[in-house]
Amino acid sequence: MNIRAQMALASLVMLAGVISVARAAEPGTVEVEIERLEHAMNDAYGANNLDKYFGYYADDLVAIFYNERTTLPAYRKF
């Protein structure tokens, strides 16, 4: 491989890396949707709309709150 071909290949590799980094920095649709849901859930909590707030959790929720394992019915009761 001559020096010109090596330089062209190196340039292409660097360009691919720059494009990958730039695309990784852009928020994708999944990230935007998660942020939207996070705000909606926090708004429901802030408005004390418990039906809407708890509606964001799965029925089979198992979570750790205050270093204790809990389920959705136990969290609702709390």
DOLO-84875 format. One record per residue: residue number from 1; residue in three letters; z, y, x of N, C-alpha, C in turn. Coordinates in nm, 4 decimals, always signed. Layout:
residues N
- NUM; ala; Z; Y; X; Z; Y; X; Z; Y; X
...
This chain:
residues 78
- 1; met; +0.0000; -0.1166; +0.0858; +0.0000; +0.0000; +0.0000; +0.0000; +0.1230; +0.0905
- 2; asn; -0.0934; +0.2145; +0.0648; -0.1008; +0.3336; +0.1491; +0.0025; +0.4374; +0.1066
- 3; ile; +0.0181; +0.5395; +0.1846; +0.1211; +0.6418; +0.1616; +0.0989; +0.7153; +0.0293
- 4; arg; -0.0264; +0.7389; -0.0061; -0.0564; +0.8072; -0.1333; -0.0107; +0.7237; -0.2516
- 5; ala; -0.0365; +0.5962; -0.2483; +0.0029; +0.5070; -0.3567; +0.1549; +0.4979; -0.3645
- 6; gln; +0.2198; +0.4941; -0.2495; +0.3659; +0.4896; -0.2473; +0.4257; +0.6179; -0.3060
- 7; met; +0.3687; +0.7313; -0.2720; +0.4163; +0.8594; -0.3248; +0.3950; +0.8666; -0.4758
- 8; ala; +0.2815; +0.8193; -0.5231; +0.2528; +0.8200; -0.6662; +0.3498; +0.7298; -0.7405
- 9; leu; +0.3765; +0.6121; -0.6848; +0.4703; +0.5191; -0.7457; +0.6112; +0.5784; -0.7488
- 10; ala; +0.6523; +0.6398; -0.6385; +0.7845; +0.7030; -0.6327; +0.7948; +0.8156; -0.7347
- 11; ser; +0.6903; +0.8924; -0.7509; +0.6893; +1.0014; -0.8496; +0.7011; +0.9476; -0.9911
- 12; leu; +0.6314; +0.8396; -1.0196; +0.6387; +0.7794; -1.1527; +0.7784; +0.7257; -1.1819
- 13; val; +0.8405; +0.6630; -1.0832; +0.9755; +0.6098; -1.1003; +1.0732; +0.7235; -1.1257
- 14; met; +1.0622; +0.8326; -1.0490; +1.1513; +0.9467; -1.0688; +1.1280; +1.0107; -1.2053
- 15; leu; +1.0031; +1.0233; -1.2473; +0.9718; +1.0815; -1.3772; +1.0286; +0.9960; -1.4897
- 16; ala; +1.0183; +0.8657; -1.4772; +1.0752; +0.7758; -1.5780; +1.2266; +0.7926; -1.5856
- 17; gly; +1.2906; +0.8098; -1.4703; +1.4351; +0.8316; -1.4674; +1.4744; +0.9617; -1.5335
- 18; val; +1.4000; +1.0670; -1.5077; +1.4287; +1.1979; -1.5684; +1.4112; +1.1901; -1.7196
- 19; ile; +1.3075; +1.1258; -1.7650; +1.2837; +1.1117; -1.9089; +1.3957; +1.0309; -1.9732
- 20; ser; +1.4387; +0.9242; -1.9078; +1.5469; +0.8412; -1.9625; +1.6759; +0.9201; -1.9752
- 21; val; +1.7091; +0.9982; -1.8747; +1.8317; +1.0787; -1.8783; +1.8213; +1.1841; -1.9877
- 22; ala; +1.7080; +1.2482; -2.0002; +1.6900; +1.3514; -2.1028; +1.7010; +1.2922; -2.2429
- 23; arg; +1.6429; +1.1764; -2.2632; +1.6496; +1.1132; -2.3957; +1.7904; +1.0655; -2.4266
- 24; ala; +1.8645; +1.0216; -2.3261; +2.0013; +0.9751; -2.3475; +2.0914; +1.0911; -2.3887
- 25; ala; +2.0589; +1.2117; -2.3460; +2.1411; +1.3288; -2.3780; +2.1180; +1.3780; -2.5200
- 26; glu; +2.0051; +1.3448; -2.5803; +1.9756; +1.3882; -2.7165; +2.0541; +1.3040; -2.8158
- 27; pro; +2.1184; +1.3690; -2.9137; +2.1863; +1.2884; -3.0154; +2.0828; +1.2188; -3.1031
- 28; gly; +2.0975; +1.0885; -3.1178; +2.0058; +1.0128; -3.2014; +2.0522; +1.0127; -3.3452
- 29; thr; +1.9763; +0.9494; -3.4291; +2.0111; +0.9487; -3.5706; +2.1411; +0.8746; -3.5970
- 30; val; +2.1723; +0.7729; -3.5189; +2.2974; +0.6993; -3.5378; +2.4158; +0.7902; -3.5071
- 31; glu; +2.4072; +0.8622; -3.3960; +2.5157; +0.9512; -3.3578; +2.5355; +1.0624; -3.4601
- 32; val; +2.4257; +1.1169; -3.5094; +2.4323; +1.2233; -3.6103; +2.4965; +1.1702; -3.7381
- 33; glu; +2.4604; +1.0510; -3.7792; +2.5172; +0.9916; -3.9007; +2.6665; +0.9634; -3.8838
- 34; ile; +2.7060; +0.9154; -3.7672; +2.8487; +0.8901; -3.7416; +2.9268; +1.0202; -3.7487
- 35; glu; +2.8741; +1.1251; -3.6895; +2.9424; +1.2544; -3.6926; +2.9524; +1.3074; -3.8358
- 36; arg; +2.8466; +1.2904; -3.9140; +2.8481; +1.3344; -4.0538; +2.9551; +1.2591; -4.1326
- 37; leu; +2.9602; +1.1279; -4.1139; +3.0613; +1.0475; -4.1833; +3.2024; +1.0825; -4.1384
- 38; glu; +3.2186; +1.1093; -4.0094; +3.3500; +1.1478; -3.9581; +3.3986; +1.2767; -4.0245
- 39; his; +3.3091; +1.3737; -4.0364; +3.3467; +1.4998; -4.1021; +3.3780; +1.4789; -4.2499
- 40; ala; +3.2980; +1.3987; -4.3172; +3.3204; +1.3719; -4.4593; +3.4545; +1.3017; -4.4809
- 41; met; +3.4856; +1.2063; -4.3945; +3.6127; +1.1333; -4.4059; +3.7303; +1.2275; -4.3809
- 42; asn; +3.7195; +1.3095; -4.2781; +3.8260; +1.4052; -4.2494; +3.8418; +1.5071; -4.3613
- 43; asp; +3.7313; +1.5488; -4.4216; +3.7380; +1.6425; -4.5339; +3.8084; +1.5787; -4.6537
- 44; ala; +3.7790; +1.4521; -4.6801; +3.8445; +1.3811; -4.7910; +3.9944; +1.3705; -4.7649
- 45; tyr; +4.0309; +1.3419; -4.6421; +4.1724; +1.3332; -4.6063; +4.2400; +1.4693; -4.6235
- 46; gly; +4.1748; +1.5742; -4.5754; +4.2296; +1.7085; -4.5847; +4.2449; +1.7563; -4.7280
- 47; ala; +4.1578; +1.7095; -4.8171; +4.1633; +1.7479; -4.9581; +4.2559; +1.6557; -5.0369
- 48; asn; +4.3161; +1.5594; -4.9683; +4.4040; +1.4604; -5.0310; +4.3312; +1.3792; -5.1388
- 49; asn; +4.2017; +1.3574; -5.1169; +4.1211; +1.2754; -5.2066; +4.1307; +1.1310; -5.1558
- 50; leu; +4.2384; +1.0643; -5.1957; +4.2689; +0.9329; -5.1383; +4.1668; +0.8264; -5.1748
- 51; asp; +4.1136; +0.8303; -5.2966; +4.0119; +0.7305; -5.3333; +3.8901; +0.7423; -5.2423
- 52; lys; +3.8452; +0.8640; -5.2203; +3.7290; +0.8838; -5.1332; +3.7644; +0.8481; -4.9889
- 53; tyr; +3.8808; +0.8924; -4.9416; +3.9232; +0.8648; -4.8043; +3.9291; +0.7155; -4.7769
- 54; phe; +3.9999; +0.6414; -4.8618; +4.0133; +0.4977; -4.8390; +3.8818; +0.4236; -4.8640
- 55; gly; +3.7897; +0.4863; -4.9354; +3.6587; +0.4270; -4.9582; +3.5769; +0.4118; -4.8308
- 56; tyr; +3.6125; +0.4854; -4.7271; +3.5408; +0.4745; -4.6003; +3.5841; +0.3520; -4.5195
- 57; tyr; +3.6947; +0.2901; -4.5552; +3.7442; +0.1728; -4.4841; +3.6914; +0.0451; -4.5485
- 58; ala; +3.6715; -0.0568; -4.4673; +3.6309; -0.1884; -4.5167; +3.7493; -0.2541; -4.5877
- 59; asp; +3.7202; -0.3321; -4.6894; +3.8263; -0.4005; -4.7643; +3.9076; -0.4946; -4.6760
- 60; asp; +3.8438; -0.5495; -4.5730; +3.9135; -0.6434; -4.4843; +3.9640; -0.5754; -4.3560
- 61; leu; +3.9933; -0.4459; -4.3640; +4.0422; -0.3696; -4.2497; +4.1651; -0.4341; -4.1869
- 62; val; +4.1625; -0.4449; -4.0569; +4.2805; -0.4787; -3.9777; +4.2812; -0.3741; -3.8664
- 63; ala; +4.3852; -0.2911; -3.8629; +4.3905; -0.1811; -3.7673; +4.5281; -0.1744; -3.7029
- 64; ile; +4.5360; -0.0980; -3.5964; +4.6625; -0.0756; -3.5275; +4.7002; +0.0710; -3.5477
- 65; phe; +4.8095; +0.0939; -3.6189; +4.8652; +0.2276; -3.6369; +5.0088; +0.2236; -3.5877
- 66; tyr; +5.0422; +0.3169; -3.5006; +5.1788; +0.3262; -3.4482; +5.2236; +0.1933; -3.3859
- 67; asn; +5.1327; +0.1320; -3.3101; +5.1590; +0.0071; -3.2380; +5.1917; -0.1107; -3.3289
- 68; glu; +5.1502; -0.1030; -3.4538; +5.1682; -0.2140; -3.5470; +5.0356; -0.2462; -3.6143
- 69; arg; +5.0139; -0.3746; -3.6326; +4.8947; -0.4216; -3.7034; +4.9127; -0.3971; -3.8522
- 70; thr; +4.8077; -0.3478; -3.9177; +4.8153; -0.3212; -4.0610; +4.6846; -0.3574; -4.1292
- 71; thr; +4.6905; -0.3720; -4.2600; +4.5726; -0.4016; -4.3415; +4.5481; -0.2824; -4.4338
- 72; leu; +4.4370; -0.2832; -4.5031; +4.4050; -0.1730; -4.5933; +4.5088; -0.1598; -4.7050
- 73; pro; +4.5495; -0.2685; -4.7722; +4.6521; -0.2520; -4.8744; +4.7834; -0.1956; -4.8191
- 74; ala; +4.8222; -0.2384; -4.6996; +4.9453; -0.1853; -4.6407; +4.9303; -0.0390; -4.6036
- 75; tyr; +4.8113; -0.0001; -4.5549; +4.7873; +0.1404; -4.5201; +4.7879; +0.2267; -4.6456
- 76; arg; +4.7252; +0.1785; -4.7530; +4.7265; +0.2528; -4.8796; +4.8712; +0.2744; -4.9274
- 77; lys; +4.9517; +0.1709; -4.9181; +5.0902; +0.1799; -4.9634; +5.1682; +0.2790; -4.8787
- 78; phe; +5.1408; +0.2787; -4.7482; +5.2083; +0.3695; -4.6557; +5.1774; +0.5134; -4.6921
